């Protein structure tokens, strides 16, 4: 994989992490009346995404590239529509957690695609570690959904 492809792969991860960061930031801002456990989850995931973005941007700079600073338009539209829907119709904890699972799955999928490429060993290691955190987070959020609503089936 050449330097341009490495930068492109890292920037795609930055974009999807920016989407996750914005999603969790929106959920945290709209978390009034939610369980403390959910507020903590939103806050922790927001911090993780911010740190991951910073680490990825540093890697792009080390490759002499220009790091992304924004997320995707599609995610911004989805987050905006979900926020409006939650404001107008209300959104229970299960629906909020469902959105969190979507964020984690979308991000993990992008990481999986990046890891299919031959990244330099140091970069591969960092991306793999972040990917593993995403997978564990997704499973934790699914577990939380099952605890809140044990009668639902979560894949």
C-alpha positions as CSV (number, residue, x, y, z in Angstrom):
1,X,0.0,0.0,0.0
2,X,1.5,3.3,-1.0
3,X,1.5,6.5,1.1
4,X,-1.5,8.0,-0.6
5,X,-3.5,4.9,0.0
6,X,-2.5,4.8,3.6
7,X,-3.6,8.4,4.1
8,X,-6.9,7.7,2.3
9,X,-7.6,4.7,4.5
10,X,-6.8,6.7,7.7
11,X,-8.9,9.6,6.5
12,X,-11.9,7.3,5.9
13,X,-11.5,6.1,9.5
14,X,-11.3,9.7,10.7
15,X,-14.6,10.6,8.8
16,X,-16.5,7.6,10.3
17,X,-15.1,8.4,13.8
18,X,-16.2,12.0,13.4
19,X,-19.7,10.7,12.6
20,X,-19.5,8.6,15.8
21,X,-18.3,11.6,17.8
22,X,-21.1,13.8,16.5
23,X,-23.7,11.0,17.2
24,X,-22.6,10.6,20.8
25,X,-22.3,14.3,21.3
26,X,-25.9,14.7,20.1
27,X,-27.1,11.9,22.4
28,X,-25.2,13.4,25.4
29,X,-26.7,16.8,24.8
30,X,-30.2,15.2,24.6
31,X,-29.7,12.9,27.5
32,X,-31.8,14.8,30.1
33,X,-34.1,12.4,31.8
34,X,-32.1,9.3,30.7
35,X,-30.6,6.8,33.0
36,X,-27.2,7.8,34.5
37,X,-25.7,4.6,33.0
38,X,-26.6,5.9,29.5
39,X,-25.2,9.3,30.2
40,X,-22.0,7.7,31.3
41,X,-21.9,5.5,28.2
42,X,-22.5,8.5,25.8
43,X,-19.8,10.5,27.6
44,X,-17.2,7.6,27.6
45,X,-17.9,6.9,23.9
46,X,-17.6,10.6,23.0
47,X,-14.2,10.7,24.7
48,X,-13.1,7.5,23.0
49,X,-14.0,8.8,19.6
50,X,-12.3,12.1,20.2
51,X,-9.1,10.4,21.2
52,X,-9.3,7.9,18.3
53,X,-9.7,10.9,15.9
54,X,-6.7,12.7,17.4
55,X,-4.6,9.5,17.1
56,X,-5.6,8.9,13.5
57,X,-5.0,12.5,12.5
58,X,-1.5,12.3,14.0
59,X,-0.9,9.2,11.9
60,X,-2.0,11.1,8.8
61,X,0.4,14.0,9.6
62,X,3.2,11.5,10.1
63,X,2.5,10.3,6.6
64,X,2.8,13.9,5.4
65,X,-0.9,14.0,4.6
66,X,-3.8,16.4,5.4
67,X,-6.1,14.8,8.0
68,X,-9.9,15.0,7.6
69,X,-11.6,17.3,10.0
70,X,-15.3,16.5,9.3
71,X,-17.6,13.5,9.1
72,X,-19.8,12.3,6.3
73,X,-22.8,14.2,5.0
74,X,-25.0,11.2,5.1
75,X,-24.3,10.6,8.8
76,X,-24.9,14.3,9.6
77,X,-28.3,14.1,7.9
78,X,-29.1,10.9,9.8
79,X,-28.0,12.3,13.1
80,X,-30.0,15.5,12.5
81,X,-33.2,13.7,11.5
82,X,-32.8,11.3,14.5
83,X,-32.4,14.3,16.8
84,X,-35.5,16.0,15.4
85,X,-37.5,12.8,15.6
86,X,-36.4,12.4,19.2
87,X,-37.4,15.9,20.1
88,X,-40.8,15.7,18.4
89,X,-41.8,12.1,19.2
90,X,-39.5,11.3,22.1
91,X,-37.1,8.4,22.1
92,X,-36.8,5.8,24.8
93,X,-33.6,4.3,26.0
94,X,-33.9,1.3,23.8
95,X,-34.1,3.4,20.7
96,X,-31.2,5.5,21.9
97,X,-29.1,2.3,22.4
98,X,-30.2,1.1,19.0
99,X,-28.7,4.2,17.5
100,X,-25.5,3.6,19.5
101,X,-25.2,0.1,18.1
102,X,-25.6,1.5,14.6
103,X,-22.8,4.0,15.2
104,X,-20.5,1.2,16.5
105,X,-21.4,-1.2,13.8
106,X,-20.9,1.3,11.0
107,X,-17.6,2.4,12.4
108,X,-16.4,-1.2,13.0
109,X,-17.3,-2.1,9.4
110,X,-15.1,0.8,8.1
111,X,-12.3,-0.4,10.3
112,X,-12.6,-3.9,9.0
113,X,-12.3,-2.6,5.4
114,X,-9.2,-0.6,6.3
115,X,-7.6,-3.6,8.0
116,X,-8.1,-5.6,4.8
117,X,-5.4,-3.4,3.3
118,X,-1.7,-3.9,3.9
119,X,-1.1,-1.0,6.3
120,X,2.4,-0.3,7.7
121,X,2.9,-2.5,10.8
122,X,2.7,0.4,13.4
123,X,-0.4,1.8,11.8
124,X,-2.0,-1.6,11.4
125,X,-1.5,-2.2,15.2
126,X,-3.1,1.1,16.2
127,X,-6.1,0.5,13.8
128,X,-6.5,-3.1,15.0
129,X,-6.5,-1.9,18.7
130,X,-9.2,0.7,17.9
131,X,-11.2,-1.9,16.0
132,X,-11.1,-4.3,19.0
133,X,-12.4,-1.5,21.3
134,X,-15.3,-0.8,18.8
135,X,-16.2,-4.5,18.8
136,X,-16.2,-4.7,22.6
137,X,-18.2,-1.5,22.8
138,X,-20.8,-2.8,20.4
139,X,-21.3,-6.0,22.4
140,X,-21.5,-4.0,25.7
141,X,-24.2,-1.7,24.2
142,X,-26.1,-4.8,23.0
143,X,-25.9,-6.3,26.5
144,X,-27.2,-3.0,27.9
145,X,-30.2,-3.1,25.5
146,X,-31.0,-6.7,26.6
147,X,-30.9,-5.6,30.3
148,X,-33.2,-2.7,29.6
149,X,-35.6,-4.8,27.5
150,X,-35.0,-8.5,28.0
151,X,-37.9,-9.5,25.7
152,X,-36.2,-8.2,22.6
153,X,-33.9,-10.3,20.3
154,X,-30.7,-8.4,19.5
155,X,-28.4,-9.8,16.8
